[in-house]
Amino acid sequence: MDRFVRRGFSECSIGAIPETRRKVINLSRGSKYYMKWLQPDHSGITVDSAGLKRLSGFNGSST
């Protein structure tokens, strides 16, 4: 589907899908498979479990 390609996905073979994921795929459907390589995040912004954004190297103190 073109919408996946426009969003950076590329078509791949079933062999490229991790084995744990392949076990739950219904092969009789004849689906196409797409993958997208994610780039590492170098922004320095992380989100903690409460969903609060934090900047790396900033502890919030005024000293």
mmCIF file as Biopython writes it, N, C-alpha, C and O atoms, coordinates in Angstrom:
data_model
#
loop_
_atom_site.group_PDB
_atom_site.id
_atom_site.type_symbol
_atom_site.label_atom_id
_atom_site.label_alt_id
_atom_site.label_comp_id
_atom_site.label_asym_id
_atom_site.label_entity_id
_atom_site.label_seq_id
_atom_site.pdbx_PDB_ins_code
_atom_site.Cartn_x
_atom_site.Cartn_y
_atom_site.Cartn_z
_atom_site.occupancy
_atom_site.B_iso_or_equiv
_atom_site.auth_seq_id
_atom_site.auth_asym_id
_atom_site.pdbx_PDB_model_num
ATOM 1   N N  . MET A ? 1  ? 0.839  -1.186  0.000  1.0 0.0 1  A 1 
ATOM 2   C CA . MET A ? 1  ? 0.000  0.000   0.000  1.0 0.0 1  A 1 
ATOM 3   C C  . MET A ? 1  ? 0.879  1.242   0.000  1.0 0.0 1  A 1 
ATOM 4   O O  . MET A ? 1  ? 1.853  1.338   0.746  1.0 0.0 1  A 1 
ATOM 5   N N  . ASP A ? 2  ? 0.523  2.157   -0.826 1.0 0.0 2  A 1 
ATOM 6   C CA . ASP A ? 2  ? 1.309  3.369   -0.996 1.0 0.0 2  A 1 
ATOM 7   C C  . ASP A ? 2  ? 1.403  4.193   0.282  1.0 0.0 2  A 1 
ATOM 8   O O  . ASP A ? 2  ? 2.418  4.852   0.503  1.0 0.0 2  A 1 
ATOM 9   N N  . ARG A ? 3  ? 0.384  4.176   1.125  1.0 0.0 3  A 1 
ATOM 10  C CA . ARG A ? 3  ? 0.430  5.004   2.342  1.0 0.0 3  A 1 
ATOM 11  C C  . ARG A ? 3  ? 1.541  4.562   3.288  1.0 0.0 3  A 1 
ATOM 12  O O  . ARG A ? 3  ? 2.098  5.392   4.006  1.0 0.0 3  A 1 
ATOM 13  N N  . PHE A ? 4  ? 1.871  3.288   3.305  1.0 0.0 4  A 1 
ATOM 14  C CA . PHE A ? 4  ? 2.980  2.828   4.146  1.0 0.0 4  A 1 
ATOM 15  C C  . PHE A ? 4  ? 4.315  3.308   3.585  1.0 0.0 4  A 1 
ATOM 16  O O  . PHE A ? 4  ? 5.181  3.764   4.332  1.0 0.0 4  A 1 
ATOM 17  N N  . VAL A ? 5  ? 4.475  3.205   2.279  1.0 0.0 5  A 1 
ATOM 18  C CA . VAL A ? 5  ? 5.712  3.646   1.635  1.0 0.0 5  A 1 
ATOM 19  C C  . VAL A ? 5  ? 5.905  5.146   1.853  1.0 0.0 5  A 1 
ATOM 20  O O  . VAL A ? 5  ? 7.022  5.593   2.115  1.0 0.0 5  A 1 
ATOM 21  N N  . ARG A ? 6  ? 4.840  5.918   1.749  1.0 0.0 6  A 1 
ATOM 22  C CA . ARG A ? 6  ? 4.939  7.369   1.977  1.0 0.0 6  A 1 
ATOM 23  C C  . ARG A ? 6  ? 5.362  7.688   3.405  1.0 0.0 6  A 1 
ATOM 24  O O  . ARG A ? 6  ? 5.931  8.751   3.654  1.0 0.0 6  A 1 
ATOM 25  N N  . ARG A ? 7  ? 5.098  6.801   4.329  1.0 0.0 7  A 1 
ATOM 26  C CA . ARG A ? 7  ? 5.461  7.026   5.733  1.0 0.0 7  A 1 
ATOM 27  C C  . ARG A ? 7  ? 6.787  6.367   6.105  1.0 0.0 7  A 1 
ATOM 28  O O  . ARG A ? 7  ? 7.104  6.238   7.287  1.0 0.0 7  A 1 
ATOM 29  N N  . GLY A ? 8  ? 7.559  5.952   5.109  1.0 0.0 8  A 1 
ATOM 30  C CA . GLY A ? 8  ? 8.900  5.446   5.365  1.0 0.0 8  A 1 
ATOM 31  C C  . GLY A ? 8  ? 9.023  3.942   5.521  1.0 0.0 8  A 1 
ATOM 32  O O  . GLY A ? 8  ? 10.107 3.451   5.834  1.0 0.0 8  A 1 
ATOM 33  N N  . PHE A ? 9  ? 7.946  3.195   5.314  1.0 0.0 9  A 1 
ATOM 34  C CA . PHE A ? 9  ? 7.998  1.742   5.402  1.0 0.0 9  A 1 
ATOM 35  C C  . PHE A ? 9  ? 8.426  1.175   4.057  1.0 0.0 9  A 1 
ATOM 36  O O  . PHE A ? 9  ? 8.209  1.798   3.018  1.0 0.0 9  A 1 
ATOM 37  N N  . SER A ? 10 ? 9.033  -0.005  4.077  1.0 0.0 10 A 1 
ATOM 38  C CA . SER A ? 10 ? 9.363  -0.693  2.830  1.0 0.0 10 A 1 
ATOM 39  C C  . SER A ? 10 ? 8.865  -2.127  2.931  1.0 0.0 10 A 1 
ATOM 40  O O  . SER A ? 10 ? 8.868  -2.727  4.006  1.0 0.0 10 A 1 
ATOM 41  N N  . GLU A ? 11 ? 8.437  -2.665  1.792  1.0 0.0 11 A 1 
ATOM 42  C CA . GLU A ? 11 ? 7.912  -4.020  1.769  1.0 0.0 11 A 1 
ATOM 43  C C  . GLU A ? 11 ? 9.046  -4.995  2.054  1.0 0.0 11 A 1 
ATOM 44  O O  . GLU A ? 11 ? 10.178 -4.790  1.615  1.0 0.0 11 A 1 
ATOM 45  N N  . CYS A ? 12 ? 8.738  -6.049  2.790  1.0 0.0 12 A 1 
ATOM 46  C CA . CYS A ? 12 ? 9.753  -7.053  3.133  1.0 0.0 12 A 1 
ATOM 47  C C  . CYS A ? 12 ? 9.139  -8.439  3.030  1.0 0.0 12 A 1 
ATOM 48  O O  . CYS A ? 12 ? 7.925  -8.582  2.890  1.0 0.0 12 A 1 
ATOM 49  N N  . SER A ? 13 ? 9.974  -9.443  3.099  1.0 0.0 13 A 1 
ATOM 50  C CA . SER A ? 13 ? 9.496  -10.825 3.069  1.0 0.0 13 A 1 
ATOM 51  C C  . SER A ? 13 ? 9.109  -11.256 4.474  1.0 0.0 13 A 1 
ATOM 52  O O  . SER A ? 13 ? 9.492  -10.621 5.457  1.0 0.0 13 A 1 
ATOM 53  N N  . ILE A ? 14 ? 8.355  -12.331 4.560  1.0 0.0 14 A 1 
ATOM 54  C CA . ILE A ? 14 ? 7.946  -12.867 5.862  1.0 0.0 14 A 1 
ATOM 55  C C  . ILE A ? 14 ? 9.170  -13.278 6.683  1.0 0.0 14 A 1 
ATOM 56  O O  . ILE A ? 14 ? 9.116  -13.280 7.912  1.0 0.0 14 A 1 
ATOM 57  N N  . GLY A ? 15 ? 10.266 -13.625 6.017  1.0 0.0 15 A 1 
ATOM 58  C CA . GLY A ? 15 ? 11.489 -14.020 6.711  1.0 0.0 15 A 1 
ATOM 59  C C  . GLY A ? 15 ? 12.136 -12.884 7.490  1.0 0.0 15 A 1 
ATOM 60  O O  . GLY A ? 15 ? 12.919 -13.129 8.408  1.0 0.0 15 A 1 
ATOM 61  N N  . ALA A ? 16 ? 11.816 -11.647 7.132  1.0 0.0 16 A 1 
ATOM 62  C CA . ALA A ? 16 ? 12.396 -10.492 7.822  1.0 0.0 16 A 1 
ATOM 63  C C  . ALA A ? 16 ? 11.652 -10.158 9.112  1.0 0.0 16 A 1 
ATOM 64  O O  . ALA A ? 16 ? 12.140 -9.379  9.932  1.0 0.0 16 A 1 
ATOM 65  N N  . ILE A ? 17 ? 10.470 -10.750 9.291  1.0 0.0 17 A 1 
ATOM 66  C CA . ILE A ? 17 ? 9.670  -10.510 10.488 1.0 0.0 17 A 1 
ATOM 67  C C  . ILE A ? 17 ? 10.225 -11.370 11.626 1.0 0.0 17 A 1 
ATOM 68  O O  . ILE A ? 17 ? 10.531 -12.543 11.409 1.0 0.0 17 A 1 
ATOM 69  N N  . PRO A ? 18 ? 10.363 -10.811 12.839 1.0 0.0 18 A 1 
ATOM 70  C CA . PRO A ? 18 ? 10.870 -11.611 13.964 1.0 0.0 18 A 1 
ATOM 71  C C  . PRO A ? 18 ? 10.021 -12.872 14.193 1.0 0.0 18 A 1 
ATOM 72  O O  . PRO A ? 18 ? 8.800  -12.846 14.034 1.0 0.0 18 A 1 
ATOM 73  N N  . GLU A ? 19 ? 10.674 -13.954 14.562 1.0 0.0 19 A 1 
ATOM 74  C CA . GLU A ? 19 ? 10.006 -15.248 14.707 1.0 0.0 19 A 1 
ATOM 75  C C  . GLU A ? 19 ? 8.810  -15.193 15.652 1.0 0.0 19 A 1 
ATOM 76  O O  . GLU A ? 19 ? 7.773  -15.795 15.374 1.0 0.0 19 A 1 
ATOM 77  N N  . THR A ? 20 ? 8.946  -14.476 16.765 1.0 0.0 20 A 1 
ATOM 78  C CA . THR A ? 20 ? 7.830  -14.410 17.719 1.0 0.0 20 A 1 
ATOM 79  C C  . THR A ? 20 ? 6.599  -13.768 17.090 1.0 0.0 20 A 1 
ATOM 80  O O  . THR A ? 20 ? 5.469  -14.145 17.403 1.0 0.0 20 A 1 
ATOM 81  N N  . ARG A ? 21 ? 6.815  -12.809 16.214 1.0 0.0 21 A 1 
ATOM 82  C CA . ARG A ? 21 ? 5.707  -12.146 15.524 1.0 0.0 21 A 1 
ATOM 83  C C  . ARG A ? 21 ? 5.137  -13.034 14.422 1.0 0.0 21 A 1 
ATOM 84  O O  . ARG A ? 21 ? 3.925  -13.060 14.206 1.0 0.0 21 A 1 
ATOM 85  N N  . ARG A ? 22 ? 6.014  -13.766 13.719 1.0 0.0 22 A 1 
ATOM 86  C CA . ARG A ? 22 ? 5.571  -14.663 12.637 1.0 0.0 22 A 1 
ATOM 87  C C  . ARG A ? 22 ? 4.631  -15.736 13.152 1.0 0.0 22 A 1 
ATOM 88  O O  . ARG A ? 22 ? 3.726  -16.161 12.434 1.0 0.0 22 A 1 
ATOM 89  N N  . LYS A ? 23 ? 4.830  -16.181 14.383 1.0 0.0 23 A 1 
ATOM 90  C CA . LYS A ? 23 ? 4.014  -17.255 14.943 1.0 0.0 23 A 1 
ATOM 91  C C  . LYS A ? 23 ? 2.545  -16.874 15.047 1.0 0.0 23 A 1 
ATOM 92  O O  . LYS A ? 23 ? 1.682  -17.751 15.058 1.0 0.0 23 A 1 
ATOM 93  N N  . VAL A ? 24 ? 2.246  -15.582 15.125 1.0 0.0 24 A 1 
ATOM 94  C CA . VAL A ? 24 ? 0.850  -15.153 15.294 1.0 0.0 24 A 1 
ATOM 95  C C  . VAL A ? 24 ? 0.234  -14.616 13.995 1.0 0.0 24 A 1 
ATOM 96  O O  . VAL A ? 24 ? -0.908 -14.157 13.999 1.0 0.0 24 A 1 
ATOM 97  N N  . ILE A ? 25 ? 0.980  -14.670 12.886 1.0 0.0 25 A 1 
ATOM 98  C CA . ILE A ? 25 ? 0.482  -14.183 11.599 1.0 0.0 25 A 1 
ATOM 99  C C  . ILE A ? 25 ? -0.298 -15.284 10.890 1.0 0.0 25 A 1 
ATOM 100 O O  . ILE A ? 25 ? 0.163  -16.422 10.799 1.0 0.0 25 A 1 
ATOM 101 N N  . ASN A ? 26 ? -1.470 -14.940 10.396 1.0 0.0 26 A 1 
ATOM 102 C CA . ASN A ? 26 ? -2.291 -15.873 9.638  1.0 0.0 26 A 1 
ATOM 103 C C  . ASN A ? 26 ? -1.820 -15.858 8.186  1.0 0.0 26 A 1 
ATOM 104 O O  . ASN A ? 26 ? -2.188 -14.958 7.432  1.0 0.0 26 A 1 
ATOM 105 N N  . LEU A ? 27 ? -1.018 -16.832 7.785  1.0 0.0 27 A 1 
ATOM 106 C CA . LEU A ? 27 ? -0.424 -16.864 6.453  1.0 0.0 27 A 1 
ATOM 107 C C  . LEU A ? 27 ? -1.458 -17.059 5.352  1.0 0.0 27 A 1 
ATOM 108 O O  . LEU A ? 27 ? -1.194 -16.707 4.202  1.0 0.0 27 A 1 
ATOM 109 N N  . SER A ? 28 ? -2.622 -17.608 5.668  1.0 0.0 28 A 1 
ATOM 110 C CA . SER A ? 28 ? -3.641 -17.856 4.644  1.0 0.0 28 A 1 
ATOM 111 C C  . SER A ? 28 ? -4.264 -16.565 4.114  1.0 0.0 28 A 1 
ATOM 112 O O  . SER A ? 28 ? -4.948 -16.588 3.091  1.0 0.0 28 A 1 
ATOM 113 N N  . ARG A ? 29 ? -4.040 -15.450 4.789  1.0 0.0 29 A 1 
ATOM 114 C CA . ARG A ? 29 ? -4.601 -14.172 4.338  1.0 0.0 29 A 1 
ATOM 115 C C  . ARG A ? 29 ? -3.842 -13.583 3.158  1.0 0.0 29 A 1 
ATOM 116 O O  . ARG A ? 29 ? -4.378 -12.734 2.446  1.0 0.0 29 A 1 
ATOM 117 N N  . GLY A ? 30 ? -2.607 -14.018 2.937  1.0 0.0 30 A 1 
ATOM 118 C CA . GLY A ? 30 ? -1.818 -13.508 1.816  1.0 0.0 30 A 1 
ATOM 119 C C  . GLY A ? 30 ? -1.434 -12.045 1.966  1.0 0.0 30 A 1 
ATOM 120 O O  . GLY A ? 30 ? -1.341 -11.323 0.974  1.0 0.0 30 A 1 
ATOM 121 N N  . SER A ? 31 ? -1.213 -11.607 3.190  1.0 0.0 31 A 1 
ATOM 122 C CA . SER A ? 31 ? -0.885 -10.204 3.457  1.0 0.0 31 A 1 
ATOM 123 C C  . SER A ? 31 ? 0.510  -9.845  2.976  1.0 0.0 31 A 1 
ATOM 124 O O  . SER A ? 31 ? 1.377  -10.707 2.831  1.0 0.0 31 A 1 
ATOM 125 N N  . LYS A ? 32 ? 0.710  -8.553  2.733  1.0 0.0 32 A 1 
ATOM 126 C CA . LYS A ? 32 ? 2.038  -8.025  2.457  1.0 0.0 32 A 1 
ATOM 127 C C  . LYS A ? 32 ? 2.631  -7.586  3.788  1.0 0.0 32 A 1 
ATOM 128 O O  . LYS A ? 32 ? 1.898  -7.295  4.734  1.0 0.0 32 A 1 
ATOM 129 N N  . TYR A ? 33 ? 3.961  -7.539  3.862  1.0 0.0 33 A 1 
ATOM 130 C CA . TYR A ? 33 ? 4.638  -7.194  5.101  1.0 0.0 33 A 1 
ATOM 131 C C  . TYR A ? 33 ? 5.515  -5.983  4.877  1.0 0.0 33 A 1 
ATOM 132 O O  . TYR A ? 33 ? 6.224  -5.888  3.875  1.0 0.0 33 A 1 
ATOM 133 N N  . TYR A ? 34 ? 5.461  -5.067  5.812  1.0 0.0 34 A 1 
ATOM 134 C CA . TYR A ? 34 ? 6.228  -3.830  5.719  1.0 0.0 34 A 1 
ATOM 135 C C  . TYR A ? 34 ? 7.026  -3.638  6.996  1.0 0.0 34 A 1 
ATOM 136 O O  . TYR A ? 34 ? 6.585  -4.020  8.080  1.0 0.0 34 A 1 
ATOM 137 N N  . MET A ? 35 ? 8.206  -3.042  6.860  1.0 0.0 35 A 1 
ATOM 138 C CA . MET A ? 35 ? 9.041  -2.729  8.015  1.0 0.0 35 A 1 
ATOM 139 C C  . MET A ? 35 ? 9.524  -1.291  7.897  1.0 0.0 35 A 1 
ATOM 140 O O  . MET A ? 35 ? 9.585  -0.723  6.806  1.0 0.0 35 A 1 
ATOM 141 N N  . LYS A ? 36 ? 9.862  -0.720  9.037  1.0 0.0 36 A 1 
ATOM 142 C CA . LYS A ? 36 ? 10.432 0.618   9.064  1.0 0.0 36 A 1 
ATOM 143 C C  . LYS A ? 36 ? 11.552 0.615   10.088 1.0 0.0 36 A 1 
ATOM 144 O O  . LYS A ? 36 ? 11.346 0.242   11.243 1.0 0.0 36 A 1 
ATOM 145 N N  . TRP A ? 37 ? 12.740 1.034   9.665  1.0 0.0 37 A 1 
ATOM 146 C CA . TRP A ? 37 ? 13.869 1.142   10.578 1.0 0.0 37 A 1 
ATOM 147 C C  . TRP A ? 37 ? 13.743 2.450   11.320 1.0 0.0 37 A 1 
ATOM 148 O O  . TRP A ? 37 ? 13.623 3.505   10.698 1.0 0.0 37 A 1 
ATOM 149 N N  . LEU A ? 38 ? 13.769 2.402   12.624 1.0 0.0 38 A 1 
ATOM 150 C CA . LEU A ? 38 ? 13.659 3.602   13.444 1.0 0.0 38 A 1 
ATOM 151 C C  . LEU A ? 38 ? 15.036 4.140   13.772 1.0 0.0 38 A 1 
ATOM 152 O O  . LEU A ? 38 ? 15.958 3.379   14.068 1.0 0.0 38 A 1 
ATOM 153 N N  . GLN A ? 39 ? 15.170 5.436   13.719 1.0 0.0 39 A 1 
ATOM 154 C CA . GLN A ? 39 ? 16.432 6.095   14.030 1.0 0.0 39 A 1 
ATOM 155 C C  . GLN A ? 39 ? 16.519 6.320   15.539 1.0 0.0 39 A 1 
ATOM 156 O O  . GLN A ? 39 ? 15.497 6.561   16.182 1.0 0.0 39 A 1 
ATOM 157 N N  . PRO A ? 40 ? 17.724 6.245   16.113 1.0 0.0 40 A 1 
ATOM 158 C CA . PRO A ? 40 ? 17.859 6.524   17.543 1.0 0.0 40 A 1 
ATOM 159 C C  . PRO A ? 40 ? 17.532 7.985   17.833 1.0 0.0 40 A 1 
ATOM 160 O O  . PRO A ? 40 ? 17.785 8.863   17.008 1.0 0.0 40 A 1 
ATOM 161 N N  . ASP A ? 41 ? 16.971 8.235   19.007 1.0 0.0 41 A 1 
ATOM 162 C CA . ASP A ? 41 ? 16.591 9.582   19.417 1.0 0.0 41 A 1 
ATOM 163 C C  . ASP A ? 41 ? 17.790 10.260  20.070 1.0 0.0 41 A 1 
ATOM 164 O O  . ASP A ? 41 ? 18.273 9.812   21.109 1.0 0.0 41 A 1 
ATOM 165 N N  . HIS A ? 42 ? 18.264 11.337  19.458 1.0 0.0 42 A 1 
ATOM 166 C CA . HIS A ? 42 ? 19.397 12.087  19.990 1.0 0.0 42 A 1 
ATOM 167 C C  . HIS A ? 42 ? 18.979 13.469  20.469 1.0 0.0 42 A 1 
ATOM 168 O O  . HIS A ? 42 ? 19.828 14.348  20.619 1.0 0.0 42 A 1 
ATOM 169 N N  . SER A ? 43 ? 17.686 13.680  20.713 1.0 0.0 43 A 1 
ATOM 170 C CA . SER A ? 43 ? 17.195 15.008  21.084 1.0 0.0 43 A 1 
ATOM 171 C C  . SER A ? 43 ? 17.534 15.377  22.520 1.0 0.0 43 A 1 
ATOM 172 O O  . SER A ? 43 ? 17.572 16.561  22.856 1.0 0.0 43 A 1 
ATOM 173 N N  . GLY A ? 44 ? 17.780 14.393  23.371 1.0 0.0 44 A 1 
ATOM 174 C CA . GLY A ? 44 ? 18.063 14.670  24.775 1.0 0.0 44 A 1 
ATOM 175 C C  . GLY A ? 44 ? 16.806 14.806  25.609 1.0 0.0 44 A 1 
ATOM 176 O O  . GLY A ? 44 ? 16.882 15.069  26.810 1.0 0.0 44 A 1 
ATOM 177 N N  . ILE A ? 45 ? 15.646 14.630  24.985 1.0 0.0 45 A 1 
ATOM 178 C CA . ILE A ? 45 ? 14.379 14.721  25.709 1.0 0.0 45 A 1 
ATOM 179 C C  . ILE A ? 45 ? 13.866 13.304  25.932 1.0 0.0 45 A 1 
ATOM 180 O O  . ILE A ? 45 ? 13.785 12.513  24.992 1.0 0.0 45 A 1 
ATOM 181 N N  . THR A ? 46 ? 13.527 12.991  27.158 1.0 0.0 46 A 1 
ATOM 182 C CA . THR A ? 46 ? 12.966 11.688  27.479 1.0 0.0 46 A 1 
ATOM 183 C C  . THR A ? 46 ? 11.618 11.881  28.148 1.0 0.0 46 A 1 
ATOM 184 O O  . THR A ? 46 ? 11.307 12.969  28.632 1.0 0.0 46 A 1 
ATOM 185 N N  . VAL A ? 47 ? 10.827 10.836  28.175 1.0 0.0 47 A 1 
ATOM 186 C CA . VAL A ? 47 ? 9.536  10.875  28.843 1.0 0.0 47 A 1 
ATOM 187 C C  . VAL A ? 47 ? 9.563  9.805   29.920 1.0 0.0 47 A 1 
ATOM 188 O O  . VAL A ? 47 ? 9.811  8.633   29.639 1.0 0.0 47 A 1 
ATOM 189 N N  . ASP A ? 48 ? 9.302  10.223  31.177 1.0 0.0 48 A 1 
ATOM 190 C CA . ASP A ? 48 ? 9.315  9.241   32.261 1.0 0.0 48 A 1 
ATOM 191 C C  . ASP A ? 48 ? 7.966  8.531   32.326 1.0 0.0 48 A 1 
ATOM 192 O O  . ASP A ? 48 ? 7.079  8.811   31.520 1.0 0.0 48 A 1 
ATOM 193 N N  . SER A ? 49 ? 7.808  7.619   33.275 1.0 0.0 49 A 1 
ATOM 194 C CA . SER A ? 49 ? 6.602  6.811   33.357 1.0 0.0 49 A 1 
ATOM 195 C C  . SER A ? 49 ? 5.352  7.639   33.637 1.0 0.0 49 A 1 
ATOM 196 O O  . SER A ? 49 ? 4.245  7.184   33.349 1.0 0.0 49 A 1 
ATOM 197 N N  . ALA A ? 50 ? 5.497  8.830   34.183 1.0 0.0 50 A 1 
ATOM 198 C CA . ALA A ? 50 ? 4.347  9.698   34.437 1.0 0.0 50 A 1 
ATOM 199 C C  . ALA A ? 50 ? 4.023  10.545  33.213 1.0 0.0 50 A 1 
ATOM 200 O O  . ALA A ? 50 ? 3.059  11.310  33.229 1.0 0.0 50 A 1 
ATOM 201 N N  . GLY A ? 51 ? 4.819  10.416  32.150 1.0 0.0 51 A 1 
ATOM 202 C CA . GLY A ? 51 ? 4.570  11.159  30.926 1.0 0.0 51 A 1 
ATOM 203 C C  . GLY A ? 51 ? 5.136  12.566  30.943 1.0 0.0 51 A 1 
ATOM 204 O O  . GLY A ? 51 ? 4.762  13.388  30.106 1.0 0.0 51 A 1 
ATOM 205 N N  . LEU A ? 52 ? 6.035  12.865  31.884 1.0 0.0 52 A 1 
ATOM 206 C CA . LEU A ? 52 ? 6.621  14.190  31.983 1.0 0.0 52 A 1 
ATOM 207 C C  . LEU A ? 52 ? 7.888  14.259  31.151 1.0 0.0 52 A 1 
ATOM 208 O O  . LEU A ? 52 ? 8.734  13.369  31.241 1.0 0.0 52 A 1 
ATOM 209 N N  . LYS A ? 53 ? 8.032  15.297  30.345 1.0 0.0 53 A 1 
ATOM 210 C CA . LYS A ? 53 ? 9.232  15.469  29.530 1.0 0.0 53 A 1 
ATOM 211 C C  . LYS A ? 53 ? 10.362 15.998  30.389 1.0 0.0 53 A 1 
ATOM 212 O O  . LYS A ? 53 ? 10.151 16.863  31.239 1.0 0.0 53 A 1 
ATOM 213 N N  . ARG A ? 54 ? 11.549 15.485  30.170 1.0 0.0 54 A 1 
ATOM 214 C CA . ARG A ? 54 ? 12.738 15.927  30.904 1.0 0.0 54 A 1 
ATOM 215 C C  . ARG A ? 54 ? 13.865 16.146  29.911 1.0 0.0 54 A 1 
ATOM 216 O O  . ARG A ? 54 ? 14.000 15.397  28.943 1.0 0.0 54 A 1 
ATOM 217 N N  . LEU A ? 55 ? 14.665 17.158  30.145 1.0 0.0 55 A 1 
ATOM 218 C CA . LEU A ? 55 ? 15.844 17.404  29.323 1.0 0.0 55 A 1 
ATOM 219 C C  . LEU A ? 55 ? 17.037 16.735  29.967 1.0 0.0 55 A 1 
ATOM 220 O O  . LEU A ? 55 ? 17.225 16.851  31.178 1.0 0.0 55 A 1 
ATOM 221 N N  . SER A ? 56 ? 17.842 16.042  29.197 1.0 0.0 56 A 1 
ATOM 222 C CA . SER A ? 56 ? 19.043 15.404  29.727 1.0 0.0 56 A 1 
ATOM 223 C C  . SER A ? 56 ? 19.986 16.461  30.281 1.0 0.0 56 A 1 
ATOM 224 O O  . SER A ? 56 ? 20.173 17.507  29.659 1.0 0.0 56 A 1 
ATOM 225 N N  . GLY A ? 57 ? 20.580 16.206  31.434 1.0 0.0 57 A 1 
ATOM 226 C CA . GLY A ? 57 ? 21.541 17.109  32.029 1.0 0.0 57 A 1 
ATOM 227 C C  . GLY A ? 57 ? 20.908 18.268  32.788 1.0 0.0 57 A 1 
ATOM 228 O O  . GLY A ? 57 ? 21.615 19.152  33.274 1.0 0.0 57 A 1 
ATOM 229 N N  . PHE A ? 58 ? 19.596 18.271  32.892 1.0 0.0 58 A 1 
ATOM 230 C CA . PHE A ? 58 ? 18.918 19.342  33.633 1.0 0.0 58 A 1 
ATOM 231 C C  . PHE A ? 58 ? 18.164 18.709  34.779 1.0 0.0 58 A 1 
ATOM 232 O O  . PHE A ? 58 ? 17.280 17.877  34.574 1.0 0.0 58 A 1 
ATOM 233 N N  . ASN A ? 59 ? 18.525 19.114  36.003 1.0 0.0 59 A 1 
ATOM 234 C CA . ASN A ? 59 ? 17.884 18.501  37.167 1.0 0.0 59 A 1 
ATOM 235 C C  . ASN A ? 59 ? 16.841 19.386  37.813 1.0 0.0 59 A 1 
ATOM 236 O O  . ASN A ? 59 ? 16.215 18.977  38.791 1.0 0.0 59 A 1 
ATOM 237 N N  . GLY A ? 60 ? 16.630 20.598  37.293 1.0 0.0 60 A 1 
ATOM 238 C CA . GLY A ? 60 ? 15.581 21.461  37.808 1.0 0.0 60 A 1 
ATOM 239 C C  . GLY A ? 60 ? 15.963 22.295  39.013 1.0 0.0 60 A 1 
ATOM 240 O O  . GLY A ? 60 ? 15.156 23.105  39.469 1.0 0.0 60 A 1 
ATOM 241 N N  . SER A ? 61 ? 17.177 22.127  39.554 1.0 0.0 61 A 1 
ATOM 242 C CA . SER A ? 61 ? 17.574 22.913  40.730 1.0 0.0 61 A 1 
ATOM 243 C C  . SER A ? 61 ? 18.033 24.293  40.282 1.0 0.0 61 A 1 
ATOM 244 O O  . SER A ? 61 ? 18.440 24.476  39.135 1.0 0.0 61 A 1 
ATOM 245 N N  . SER A ? 62 ? 17.968 25.264  41.188 1.0 0.0 62 A 1 
ATOM 246 C CA . SER A ? 62 ? 18.334 26.626  40.856 1.0 0.0 62 A 1 
ATOM 247 C C  . SER A ? 62 ? 19.753 26.970  41.250 1.0 0.0 62 A 1 
ATOM 248 O O  . SER A ? 62 ? 20.121 28.145  41.231 1.0 0.0 62 A 1 
ATOM 249 N N  . THR A ? 63 ? 20.564 25.985  41.606 1.0 0.0 63 A 1 
ATOM 250 C CA . THR A ? 63 ? 21.954 26.245  42.013 1.0 0.0 63 A 1 
ATOM 251 C C  . THR A ? 63 ? 22.872 26.319  40.853 1.0 0.0 63 A 1 
ATOM 252 O O  . THR A ? 63 ? 24.072 26.532  41.028 1.0 0.0 63 A 1 
#
